[in-house]
Amino acid sequence: MHIDRRCFLGGLAVMGLAGCARASEGTEEIHFGRDTCAKCGMVISDPHFAAEIRGGPDRQLVKFDDAGCAVNWLEKQAWRADTTTDFWVMDADTGQSWLKAMEAWYTPGAMSPMNYGYSAHQQKRDLSVNFEAMKSAALSKG
């Protein structure tokens, strides 16, 4: 079978564009030590405190180094109250599992990257607070 050069190159171009398409659902891998926080601009280096938000009209994913940064960034978005917005925080126990931010429990006193001071956990612990309490504290710090 003989493949025309133009057909071959066209096929490569289509495959390349498909490979570059961004997802509009779910979390994405964070490249620790390379990706930067959308709010503070710092390099995201500690997987135990990372956060991601997907929302807005184009369902773009945004990455953060601290849940407090994510809360403050989201508060400035016109679409912050949109119920289709997804917000995840990394489970501080593993640094590998995403948790839905509104369902996670937050323990104060953590040495988080931007000093908001909360670590996220799947299970409630002594002194843990819910999302709304962590959000209020993070917004008060700015």
NURO-737820 format. One record per residue (C-alpha): residue in three letters; x, y, z. Coordinates in steps of 0.25 Angstrom, whole numbers, plus 5000, padded with zeros to 4 digits. Layout:
N
- ALA / X / Y / Z
...
***
This chain:
142
- MET / 5000 / 5000 / 5000
- HIS / 5006 / 5013 / 4996
- ILE / 5002 / 5026 / 5005
- ASP / 5003 / 5039 / 4998
- ARG / 5012 / 5049 / 5005
- ARG / 5002 / 5060 / 5007
- CYS / 4992 / 5050 / 5013
- PHE / 5003 / 5045 / 5023
- LEU / 5007 / 5059 / 5027
- GLY / 4992 / 5063 / 5028
- GLY / 4990 / 5051 / 5037
- LEU / 5001 / 5054 / 5046
- ALA / 4996 / 5068 / 5047
- VAL / 4982 / 5064 / 5051
- MET / 4988 / 5054 / 5062
- GLY / 4997 / 5065 / 5067
- LEU / 4985 / 5074 / 5069
- ALA / 4977 / 5063 / 5076
- GLY / 4989 / 5061 / 5085
- CYS / 4990 / 5075 / 5089
- ALA / 4975 / 5077 / 5092
- ARG / 4973 / 5081 / 5107
- ALA / 4963 / 5073 / 5115
- SER / 4951 / 5080 / 5120
- GLU / 4948 / 5070 / 5132
- GLY / 4956 / 5065 / 5144
- THR / 4969 / 5068 / 5150
- GLU / 4982 / 5069 / 5142
- GLU / 4996 / 5065 / 5146
- ILE / 5004 / 5075 / 5153
- HIS / 5019 / 5076 / 5149
- PHE / 5025 / 5079 / 5162
- GLY / 5037 / 5088 / 5162
- ARG / 5032 / 5094 / 5148
- ASP / 5017 / 5098 / 5149
- THR / 5014 / 5111 / 5156
- CYS / 5003 / 5115 / 5165
- ALA / 4992 / 5124 / 5158
- LYS / 4991 / 5133 / 5170
- CYS / 5005 / 5136 / 5175
- GLY / 5014 / 5131 / 5164
- MET / 5022 / 5122 / 5172
- VAL / 5027 / 5109 / 5167
- ILE / 5018 / 5097 / 5172
- SER / 5028 / 5088 / 5179
- ASP / 5020 / 5081 / 5191
- PRO / 5010 / 5071 / 5186
- HIS / 5004 / 5071 / 5200
- PHE / 4998 / 5085 / 5198
- ALA / 4994 / 5086 / 5183
- ALA / 4981 / 5090 / 5179
- GLU / 4974 / 5091 / 5165
- ILE / 4961 / 5098 / 5160
- ARG / 4954 / 5095 / 5147
- GLY / 4943 / 5105 / 5143
- GLY / 4939 / 5117 / 5136
- PRO / 4933 / 5118 / 5122
- ASP / 4944 / 5110 / 5116
- ARG / 4946 / 5100 / 5127
- GLN / 4960 / 5103 / 5128
- LEU / 4969 / 5097 / 5139
- VAL / 4977 / 5105 / 5148
- LYS / 4988 / 5100 / 5158
- PHE / 4992 / 5105 / 5172
- ASP / 5003 / 5103 / 5182
- ASP / 4993 / 5105 / 5194
- ALA / 4978 / 5103 / 5196
- GLY / 4978 / 5117 / 5202
- CYS / 4983 / 5122 / 5189
- ALA / 4973 / 5115 / 5181
- VAL / 4962 / 5120 / 5191
- ASN / 4966 / 5135 / 5189
- TRP / 4968 / 5133 / 5174
- LEU / 4954 / 5127 / 5172
- GLU / 4948 / 5138 / 5180
- LYS / 4952 / 5148 / 5169
- GLN / 4946 / 5141 / 5158
- ALA / 4932 / 5145 / 5153
- TRP / 4928 / 5131 / 5152
- ARG / 4932 / 5127 / 5166
- ALA / 4918 / 5123 / 5170
- ASP / 4916 / 5114 / 5157
- THR / 4912 / 5100 / 5162
- THR / 4919 / 5094 / 5151
- THR / 4932 / 5099 / 5156
- ASP / 4941 / 5087 / 5161
- PHE / 4951 / 5090 / 5173
- TRP / 4961 / 5079 / 5177
- VAL / 4972 / 5079 / 5188
- MET / 4983 / 5069 / 5190
- ASP / 4981 / 5059 / 5202
- ALA / 4993 / 5064 / 5211
- ASP / 4994 / 5049 / 5216
- THR / 4998 / 5044 / 5203
- GLY / 5002 / 5055 / 5194
- GLN / 4996 / 5047 / 5183
- SER / 4981 / 5046 / 5184
- TRP / 4971 / 5058 / 5180
- LEU / 4960 / 5061 / 5189
- LYS / 4948 / 5070 / 5186
- ALA / 4951 / 5082 / 5193
- MET / 4937 / 5085 / 5199
- GLU / 4937 / 5071 / 5205
- ALA / 4951 / 5070 / 5211
- TRP / 4954 / 5073 / 5225
- TYR / 4965 / 5084 / 5228
- THR / 4975 / 5083 / 5240
- PRO / 4981 / 5097 / 5244
- GLY / 4995 / 5098 / 5248
- ALA / 5002 / 5092 / 5236
- MET / 5014 / 5098 / 5229
- SER / 5007 / 5101 / 5216
- PRO / 5015 / 5107 / 5204
- MET / 5009 / 5121 / 5205
- ASN / 5006 / 5120 / 5220
- TYR / 4991 / 5119 / 5220
- GLY / 4994 / 5108 / 5230
- TYR / 4983 / 5097 / 5226
- SER / 4986 / 5083 / 5221
- ALA / 4974 / 5075 / 5215
- HIS / 4970 / 5061 / 5219
- GLN / 4959 / 5051 / 5215
- GLN / 4955 / 5048 / 5229
- LYS / 4952 / 5058 / 5240
- ARG / 4962 / 5059 / 5251
- ASP / 4963 / 5066 / 5264
- LEU / 4963 / 5081 / 5262
- SER / 4959 / 5079 / 5247
- VAL / 4950 / 5089 / 5241
- ASN / 4941 / 5088 / 5229
- PHE / 4943 / 5096 / 5215
- GLU / 4935 / 5108 / 5219
- ALA / 4943 / 5110 / 5232
- MET / 4956 / 5108 / 5224
- LYS / 4951 / 5118 / 5213
- SER / 4948 / 5129 / 5223
- ALA / 4961 / 5128 / 5230
- ALA / 4969 / 5128 / 5216
- LEU / 4960 / 5140 / 5211
- SER / 4963 / 5148 / 5224
- LYS / 4978 / 5146 / 5221
- GLY / 4977 / 5150 / 5207
***
